[in-house]
Amino acid sequence: MEIPLDLARTLAVVIDEGTFDAAARRLRLTPSAVSQRVKALEQQLGRVLVVRSKPARATDAGAVVVRLARQLALLEHDALAGFGFDATPDRPISVALAVNADSLGTWFLPALARVAERHPVVFDLHRDDQDFTAGLLESGTVMGAVTSQATPVAGCLVRPLGVMRYRAVATPAFAKRWSLESAPESLAAAPLVDFDRRDDLQRDFLRDRGIDPELPPRHYVPASNDFATAIKLGLGWGMLPGFQSDAELERGELVMLGGTPIDVPLHWQQWNLRSPLLDAIADELGAEARRGLRPE
């Protein structure tokens, strides 16, 4: 049995665009033609490949086909580049990557900007916690990911990037109001800022201080720069990396609350393909990480 590559690419576009109508516009086909292609592929493979929701999402079987289509697109790009027929600025290759919010908001984007200067490429970035980005590699959603997972995902290569160190900080006024510097047990009552309900950094810090992490009231601010801004405005205390707190600590606009810093090792994982483009992305990310992260 063979997987018709044009049909696999059509499925990948449906998943990328989220709807059959949007996929039809990108492929310059009618929505009916796109639907017929997907149905033909499902009939040939004997599997349901897409959940027809909004947005459309791949089933487990569909994710395998989407991963194949994306790998083929990358290999085709690299092969054409080897012949001197690189992608053109008006038709760049799309590369899907996963990254945690704090990396995205601090050191990650300059590396991609350097890659984009040399290659006709656009990036489709998926933001998730570093503990969960590896799952996007496993599903075939992305080609590479910044992750806390050191063990390679099946079919992937891994390289260490460095450590992002987080320290508990607050504004001087907030720390004084809640007596956080003189009476650390006040952390049990002082409001804190969480990124989202999967953010464990503040919980881990409280456990290390012997405080029940479920006691304090909390704000949820699910964007890295806004999270840091909320702390700097005195909404609550929270764990910030040096990128977002060093200058303010030096100016006295933030104070450290003591306790042990939390180090989060970061790794880069990418598909195990001989791809000059993926390697160029990995090299630039590694170089930027060496400038901004702590060595392991």
Protein Blocks (a to p, Z undefined) as FASTA:
>chain_A
ZZdfklmmmmmmmmmnopaklmmmmnopafklmmmmmmmmmmmnopafbdcdddddddfk
lmmmmmmmmmmmmmmmmmmmmnopacdfklccdddddddfklmmmmmmmmmmmmmmmpcc
ddddddddfklmmmmmmnomambdcdfbfbdcehiacddfbdcdddddddfklmmmnomm
mmmmlmmmmccddfblmbcklmmmmmmnopafklpgcddddbfklmmmmmmnopagcddd
fklmmmmmmnopacceejjdddddddddddddddfklmmmmmmmmmmmmmmmccZZ
